[in-house]
Amino acid sequence: MKTPEDSLQNLLALAARAPRPPEAAGEPPFGLETRVLAGWRAAHEPDEPAFLFLFLRRAMIAASFILLLSLGWSVTQSGVSATGEDAAQLDYQIQMSLNP
């Protein structure tokens, strides 16, 4: 019967006789490296139309938010209004501040 040491020695001998894989060539050629880096950079640069669309979409969302805030503020302030003499006084003060 074979012992585990005999099996190990047999496997090591077979591994020593096996053909070696080809060695790595070292560094890749300069042209390959630059092409790979250029492709990687081109894949990560934003497209101009997509960037513009994203900017406009965010601007539209911000404008809508401001519109909703001003609408809510105007609804809460609708109960406070100057009538009668108060309105006339405010109008007079505005007219005097506009005309020197």
Helices and strands as residue ranges (DSSP letters): H 4-17, H 30-44, H 48-77, H 85-98
